[in-house]
Amino acid sequence: MSDIAIKIENLKKQYTLGAIGGRTLNAELQSWWARKCGKEDPNLKLGQDYADFGESFYALNGINLEIKQGEAVGIIGGNGAGKSTMLKILSRVTAPTEGDVWINGRIASMLEVGTGFHGELTGRENIYMNGAILGMTKKEVDQKMESIIDFSECRQFIDTPVKRYSSGMYVKLAFAVASHLDAEIMIMDEVLAVGDMAFQKKCLGKMSDEAHGGKTVLYVSHNMATIRNLCTRCIVLDKGRMIFDGEVEKAIDVYMNGVASDLRINYNFDGKKRSALERGTKIYIHDFSFVGKKIAKYFSSEKMKFCLKIEGKEDITDLRIRLEIRTIDGTNVGMSESLPLINIRKGETLVERYCFDIANLAEGSYTLRLTLFELNDLGYHKGLDETTELIYFDVVEDDNNRTNWLPQYWGQVKLPSVVKI
């Protein structure tokens, strides 16, 4: 097993919904002992049965996997497929319910933005603390301090408490620390989604260098272009099971064939994690739905109509909508920002309809991401809340306007016809 970095056998992780975590440890132990002895649970309400809230499910269900040293492996799948659970087990954040995991080498993991950061400590102090959490000695941190600061691009603010950092600065500093750990295995869970484009490119370059330098890289992402650029092998998870393990392009085909059928018209974002702590604090998106459709499929001659249910947490005027459209493999197609559309008061809930012209989209499958934003005093975009998962829709050609469109040659945008003036 000398060339094996990670070996997984029959890995399972089971969670019990509603049964753990809502009470004190003492109460949980009392309940466990009562069930073991066949007695009535002393912590249940009168008339309540333990079975009423003890439903369980497998986040991972029988994963078998070997990853060799120096491989760059992508892990893809829909929300709830088990990707993050697998990485948490490999990073020793949580333990498996069943199965065995062998790890040959030290791990540097980035599962959450700023994991281990303390808001009251400065960036420099958090480098020491985060480095210690990742297994670095003080001497190692001292030797790499300047390199970490340079890579993070946060030198001007390095002695400022990180509670004043933006989410982008958080991820820059956290990635800089993790990437400088002398570890044989790097684990990344979509952490680059928060950073700006230039920093994402820089991080991907760093990860690519590490992979080509003999380190093992595991990377979870919904961006297929990133998976293509970074990984030499790809795994597809679905509902806790591994449904494909092999070439990157074949894995992407398997994944896309699965998500292309997800053309539902209603999405709810209550309680869903936002990409940054400040998102959802001033205004909150509850629901998104396509209007007048049974499935999210459009003719290119139609206009897309959608409905938003939003709640004001503060008084906001001149709120705007930003739409980002991509192909389902993550390739950027286009972006649109509206003029001011919404005024809302604190405590007010609005349910309003909007319209978007998709006439120039070629036939194909797409994802949509929506952000509510305002302009700050300097005229820059300030995102306030967002749809927390990808919204899927298809575009098909009208029978009387069908062309032999080849996206691999022409892209996804059809320019308007030439007309005589």
N, C-alpha and C positions, 0 to 999 in steps of 0.2 A: 504493500500500500504506500510505498515511498513516493510515488508520483501522484497520489490522490490527495487533494486538498480537503475535500468534504465528501463524506459518505453518509447517506441517509437510508435507513431501512424501516419500512412499515410505519412511517411517521404519522401520528394522529394527534389532533388537538381538539378536545371537546369543551364546549362552554355550556353552562346551565343558565338559562334566561330567567332573571328575576329571583334566583334562589340565593345568590351570594352577593354581598357588597352593600346591602341596604340597611344592615344592622351592625351592632358591635361584634367584635370577635368573640366575646363571652356568649352572646346570644347565638351566634353561629355554632359554637361548640355545644351549647345546650341542645340546639335543634338536631345537630348531627348525632349526639349521643342518644337522644330520644328515639330517632328513627332507627338507629342501630339496635336498640333494645326493644323495638316494636311498641313503644309507648307513644302517647299523644304529644305532639310538639307543643311545648309550653309557650312558644312565641307566636303561634298562629292566633288570628282573631277568631271569635266565636263563629262557628259555622263554616270556617274556611278549611279547605283541604289542601295539603301540601302539593298535591298533584296539579292544583289549579295554576301554579306559577313555576313549576319545576321543569318546563320544557327544555330540552337540550338539543344541541346541534354540533356537527363536526365542522370546524373551520378548515381543518386538514383531515383527509381521510385516506390513509394508506399510501403515502408518498415514498417512492423508492428512487434514489438518485445518487449518481457519482459525478463529482466535478474534479477534473484534473488540475494540477498546479499550472498556472499561467493561462487558464481559460478565461475568457470574458463572456459571461453568461447573462442573457437577458431573461427576465421573468415578466410575462404579460398575462393579462386576463381582466375580466370585468371587475367592478366593485363587488367586494365580498367573496372573491374567488379564493382567497387565502394567501395572497402574495406577501402582505405585511406580516401576517402571522408566522409564515415560514422564516422570514428574515429575523423576527423577534426571537424565535427559538434558536436560530443559528447564532444570534448575538447574545444569547443567554439572558435576555430580558424576561422571558417566560419559559416555563418548562413544558415538555410534551406530555400528553396524557398517556400515549403508548409509543413504542418504537425507540430506535437508537440513532444517535447522531455522533459521528466521529469527525473531529476537526483537527487538521494537521497544520498548525501555525497560528500566529497572533492575528486577531481580527480588528480592523478599524471600521466602525459602523456609523452611518448617518441615517437614522430612522426618523428623527423629528428635527425641525429647525431649532437650533439652539438647545439641544438636549443637555441638561446639566448646567445651563447658564443661570446665574443669579442676578436679578435685575439691579440690585443695589451695588454690585461689584463692577469695577471698570472692565473695559475690554481686555486690558493686560492681565488683570487678576483672574478673569474668566478663562484666559488662555491657560494659566497655570492649573486652575481647577479642572477645566475640561480635559486638559492633557493628562492629569492624574486619573480621571475617570476612564480614559481610554487606555491607561496603562503606561504612560510615559513618566519617567523620573524627572525630578526638578532639573537635574543636570542636562537631560535631553531637551527639555523645554528652553532652558537658558541658551543652549547652543543653536536652537532653531527659532528663537523669538523674532529676530529681525526678518527672517525669511517668511515666517507666518504672517507678520504684520504687513510686509510688502505684498504678499499674495492676496491678503484680505482686502486690500485697498482702503483700509480704515485707519491709516496712521494718524490722520488729523483728529480722530475721535477716540484713539486707543486708551486714553486715560479718562474717558467720560463713562459714567455708569451706563450699562447696556439697556437699562429701561428706557433710555432716550433714543435708542437705535430704532431705525425702521426695520421692517421684517426682512428687507433685502440685505441690510447691513448684518443682521443676525446670521443669515445663512452664509454670507461671505466669510464671516469670522469663524463660524462653526466648521464650514468645509475646509477652511485653511488649516485649522488645527488637526482635523481628522486626516487630511491628505498628507500631513507631515509626520504621521505616526509610521515608524518602521515596522509595518505589519505585512504579513504575507497575503492576507485576504482583505479586500475592501468590499463593504456592503453598503449600497446606496438605495434609498427608497424615495424616488421622485423629489429629492430635496432641491434639485436645481430649478424647479418650476417657479420659485420665488425670485431668484436673482434676475438681473437685467441680461439682455441678450449677449452683451460683450463678456460678462462674467460667466454665463453659461458656456459660451464657446471656450473660454479659458479653462473652466473646470473639466469639460469634456476632453480637452487636449491633455490635461493632467492625468485624467483617468485612462485615456488611451495610451499615454506614455507608460503608466504603471502596468497596464495589461501587457504591452509589448516588452516591458522590462522583466517579465516573468511573474508578476503578481497576479493573483486570482481576483477577478472582479465579478460581483453579482449586482445587477442593476435592474430595479423595477421602474418601469415608465409606461405612460400611455402614449408617449410620442414615438411613433414607429420610425421616424427619420433618425432619432437619437439611437434607438436600438440597432438600426442598420449600420450606423457609423461606428458604434462602439463595440458591438458584440459579434462573436464568431459562432455562437450557439444560442438557442432560445428555447425556453420552456413555456408552455401555455397551461395555465391553471383554470379550472372551471368548477365552482362549487366544492372546493376542497380537494379535487382530484386533478392529477396531471394527465391531460389529454393529448399532449404532444411534447416531444423532446427531440430536437434535431436542428436542421438548417434554419437560418434566420428567416429567409423569404417564405419557406413553407410554413413556419410557425405563424408569421404575420397573416398568411392566407387563411390558416385555420381560425385565428382570432377574428379576422375581419368578416369571415363568412358567418361567424357566430353573432357579432354585434350588428351586422347589416340588417338582421331580422328584427332588431329592437326599434321598431318604429312606433312606439306608444306616443300618445298625445299629451299625457299629464305627467308632471314632475313636481315633487314636493321636497322642499329643502329645510324643513323644520328640524332643528337639532343637528344638522349636518355641519361638519367641520369646515370652516373657511380657510383660505390660503394665508391669511394674516389675522393677527389678534384684533386689529381695529375694524376689520370687515364685519358688517352687521350690527355695529354699535350705534350708528346714527340712523340707518334705515335698514330694514330687514325684508328680504325677498322670501315669501312663503311658498308661492306656487308659480309655475309656468305651464301654460297649456296652448296647444295649437287650436285655433278656432275653426269650426266647420269641417273637421276631419275625423274619420274613424281610425285611420292610420296616417302617419306623417309622410305622405307621398304627394308630390306636387308636379303638375305640368309646368314646363318652363314659362308658359304664357301667364301663369297665375301669379298673384301676389300672396306672399305669406302673411297670414293674420295670426296674431298670438295675443294671449291675455296674461297679465301679470297681477298677482296679488301681493301688495307690499304694505309694510307697516312703518310708520314714522316713529323713531325713537327720539328725534329732535325735530325742531322746525327747520325745514330745508326748502329753499326756493331754487329755481333754475336747475333742477335735476335733469341729467341727460342719460341716454342709453347708448352703450357701445356693444356692437355685435362683431364677433370674430368667427369666421367660417373656415373650416379646414376639411380636407378629405379625411376619411376614417383611418388612414395610415399616418395622420399627423401633419401632412404637408399644408402649409399656409395657402389659403385661396384669396382671402381678402378681409377687410375690416371696414366697418361703417360706424361713425359717431354722429348722433343726432344733435340738433339744436336743443335748447332747453324745452323740456316737455312736461315736467311734473313739478308741482308745488304741494308740499305735504306738511301737516302739523304734527307735533308730538302727540302720540296716542291715536292718531288717525290711521285707518286702514283703507286703502284704495284698491279697487279691482277695475282695471282699465284695459282697453284693447288698443293694439298698435298694428301697423302695417309695414311690410318690407318687400321691396321689389326684387325678385330673384331671376328676372328675365335673362340675364347674361350668364347664368350658371349653366355649364354643360351637363348633359345627362350623367348621373352618378350618385354615389352615396356620400353624405357630408355630416359633419358635426358642427354644432352651434354652441358658442359660449357667450353669455350675456353678462355685462357689468353695468351697474348703476354708478354714475360718477358725477362729480362737480369740478369746476375749475377753481384752483386756489387763487390767492391774491396776485400771484405772478403769472396766472394764466395757464398753469400746468394741470394736467389730468390728475385727479385725486379719486381713486376708486373707493366706493363706500360699501358696496355689497356685490355679490356675484352668484350665478348659478354654480352649484358645487359639484355638478357632474356633467358629463358631455350629453348634449341633446342631439339625437340623431334624426335625420330626414333624408328622403330620396328625391331626386329630380329626374323626371322622365320627359321625353320629347312628345309633343303633340303629333298625332298620326299625319297631319297635313303639313308638318314643319320638321320632318325627320331628316337628319343628316348623318352621314357616316363619320361621327366624331371620334378621333383617336386621342385620348388624353395624354398618352405617352409622348405624342408629338406636339400637340397644340395646347396642352394645359387644361385648366378647368373653367376658364373664362372665355365666353364667346363675345367677341366685339360686335357692336351694332353694324347693321348692313350699310353699305355705301349707298347714298341717295343722290339724285340729281338736284342741283340748285338752279 
